[in-house]
């Protein structure tokens, strides 16, 4: 049984993962994570942590978050309810796409997920009320390695489709990138 259709996104290492449900008149079963299938797409290591978020209001932005080495992590982001614009920004120092971003609409309906490699910042904007996301992380959260970039940083110029209705104090306090930013090193 094929559980996923995995396609490259425009930024190297970033993958669009589409779950392929198996269904009948009772409903369906869709696999959210399969180590073997996702390892072929670049997943490294175990699932070290799984987080579930709920965001109440349409237009909310959460992000842009990342973890520095040696605690860098991969993330597999799936939407269980609602619709979000999920955004990944390449922060890898050696990357030809440094500071470029890519967005995918993920939703419960389209059963799409985003596989985000180490060295990327991640965030999203809710396109509907009451959005729930499930995050699979390849590394444990390490507060000392946490980093963030202001989601409205002009250096990134992320095209958020809706007016920002909610941005937490924490995310709003993330700094703008310094002019001499050369990327994260492994």
C-alpha positions as CSV (number, residue, x, y, z in Angstrom):
1,X,0.0,0.0,0.0
2,X,1.4,3.4,-0.9
3,X,0.8,5.8,2.0
4,X,2.3,9.0,0.5
5,X,2.9,10.8,-2.7
6,X,6.1,12.9,-2.0
7,X,7.2,15.7,-4.3
8,X,10.0,18.2,-4.3
9,X,9.2,21.7,-3.4
10,X,11.2,24.6,-5.0
11,X,13.7,24.8,-2.1
12,X,16.2,21.9,-1.9
13,X,15.3,19.4,0.8
14,X,11.8,20.8,1.3
15,X,9.1,18.2,0.3
16,X,5.3,18.3,-0.2
17,X,3.8,15.1,1.3
18,X,0.3,14.1,0.2
19,X,-1.3,11.4,2.3
20,X,-3.1,8.8,0.3
21,X,-6.1,7.6,2.3
22,X,-7.6,4.1,2.0
23,X,-11.3,4.3,2.4
24,X,-14.7,2.6,2.1
25,X,-18.2,3.3,3.1
26,X,-17.1,3.6,6.8
27,X,-14.6,6.4,6.2
28,X,-10.9,6.3,5.6
29,X,-7.5,5.5,7.1
30,X,-4.6,7.8,6.3
31,X,-1.1,7.3,7.7
32,X,0.4,10.4,9.2
33,X,4.0,9.2,9.6
34,X,5.9,6.2,8.2
35,X,9.6,6.2,8.9
36,X,10.6,4.1,5.9
37,X,8.6,6.2,3.4
38,X,9.8,9.5,4.8
39,X,13.4,8.4,5.1
40,X,13.5,8.1,1.4
41,X,12.4,11.7,1.3
42,X,15.2,12.8,3.7
43,X,13.7,12.3,7.2
44,X,16.6,11.8,9.6
45,X,16.4,10.1,13.0
46,X,13.5,9.1,15.1
47,X,10.3,11.0,15.9
48,X,11.6,12.6,19.1
49,X,8.5,14.8,19.8
50,X,5.0,15.2,18.5
51,X,3.1,18.5,19.1
52,X,-0.5,19.4,18.5
53,X,-1.5,23.1,18.1
54,X,-4.9,24.7,17.9
55,X,-5.3,28.3,16.6
56,X,-8.6,30.0,17.2
57,X,-8.7,32.9,14.7
58,X,-8.4,33.3,10.9
59,X,-5.4,35.5,10.0
60,X,-3.2,34.5,12.9
61,X,0.5,34.0,12.2
62,X,2.6,31.7,14.2
63,X,6.4,31.7,13.5
64,X,9.0,32.0,12.1
65,X,10.7,29.4,14.4
66,X,13.9,27.3,14.1
67,X,16.4,25.5,16.2
68,X,20.2,26.0,15.9
69,X,22.7,23.1,15.6
70,X,23.4,20.9,17.3
71,X,19.7,20.7,18.1
72,X,18.5,21.4,14.5
73,X,15.4,19.5,13.7
74,X,13.3,18.3,10.8
75,X,9.5,18.8,11.0
76,X,6.6,17.1,9.3
77,X,3.6,19.4,9.6
78,X,0.1,18.2,8.9
79,X,-3.3,20.0,9.3
80,X,-6.0,18.1,11.0
81,X,-8.7,20.8,11.0
82,X,-9.1,24.0,9.0
83,X,-6.7,25.5,6.4
84,X,-3.3,27.1,6.8
85,X,-0.7,28.6,4.6
86,X,2.4,26.8,5.8
87,X,5.7,28.6,5.2
88,X,9.3,27.4,5.2
89,X,12.3,29.7,4.9
90,X,15.8,28.4,3.9
91,X,18.3,29.6,6.5
92,X,21.2,27.3,5.5
93,X,24.5,29.1,5.1
94,X,25.6,26.9,2.2
95,X,22.3,27.0,0.3
96,X,21.8,28.6,-3.1
97,X,18.3,29.4,-1.9
98,X,19.3,31.2,1.3
99,X,16.5,33.4,2.6
100,X,14.0,32.2,0.0
101,X,10.7,31.0,1.2
102,X,8.1,28.5,-0.1
103,X,4.4,28.2,1.1
104,X,1.9,25.4,0.7
105,X,-1.7,25.4,1.6
106,X,-2.3,22.5,3.9
107,X,-5.7,21.4,5.2
108,X,-7.7,18.6,6.6
109,X,-9.4,18.3,3.2
110,X,-6.3,18.2,0.9
111,X,-4.4,15.8,3.3
112,X,-1.1,17.6,2.4
113,X,1.8,18.0,4.7
114,X,5.1,19.8,4.5
115,X,8.4,18.0,5.3
116,X,10.8,20.7,6.5
117,X,14.5,20.0,6.7
118,X,17.0,21.1,9.3
119,X,18.2,24.7,8.8
120,X,14.8,26.1,7.8
121,X,12.5,28.5,9.8
122,X,8.8,27.5,9.9
123,X,5.6,29.4,10.4
124,X,2.0,29.5,9.2
125,X,-1.0,31.8,8.8
126,X,-4.5,30.4,9.5
127,X,-6.8,30.8,6.5
128,X,-9.8,29.7,8.5
129,X,-10.9,29.7,12.1
130,X,-10.2,26.8,14.4
131,X,-7.1,25.3,12.8
132,X,-5.3,22.2,14.3
133,X,-1.9,21.1,13.3
134,X,0.2,18.1,14.2
135,X,4.0,18.4,14.2
136,X,6.4,15.5,14.1
137,X,9.9,16.6,15.2
138,X,13.2,14.7,14.7
139,X,14.8,16.3,17.7
140,X,13.7,17.3,21.2
141,X,12.9,21.0,21.8
142,X,16.0,22.7,23.3
143,X,15.2,26.2,24.6
144,X,18.9,27.3,24.4
145,X,18.9,26.5,20.7
146,X,15.6,28.2,19.8
147,X,15.6,31.0,17.3
148,X,13.0,33.1,15.5
149,X,12.7,35.7,12.8
150,X,9.9,38.3,12.7
151,X,7.3,36.9,10.3
152,X,7.0,40.3,8.6
153,X,10.7,40.8,8.1
154,X,11.1,42.8,4.9
155,X,14.3,40.8,4.0
156,X,12.0,37.8,3.6
157,X,9.0,39.5,2.1
158,X,6.7,36.6,2.8
159,X,3.4,37.2,1.0
160,X,0.9,36.6,3.8
161,X,-2.4,36.4,2.0
162,X,-4.6,37.8,4.9
163,X,-4.3,40.8,7.2
164,X,-2.6,39.7,10.4
165,X,-5.3,39.4,13.0
166,X,-3.2,37.9,15.8
167,X,0.6,37.8,16.3
168,X,1.8,36.7,19.8
169,X,4.0,39.1,21.8
170,X,6.8,36.4,21.5
171,X,6.6,36.1,17.7
172,X,6.2,39.9,17.3
173,X,9.4,40.3,19.4
174,X,11.5,38.1,17.1
175,X,14.2,40.2,15.5
176,X,14.6,41.3,11.9
177,X,17.5,39.6,10.2
178,X,20.8,41.5,10.4
179,X,22.0,42.9,7.1
180,X,25.1,40.7,7.2
181,X,23.1,37.4,7.9
182,X,25.0,34.6,6.1
183,X,22.9,31.7,7.3
184,X,22.9,29.0,9.9
185,X,25.9,26.7,10.0
186,X,25.5,23.0,10.9
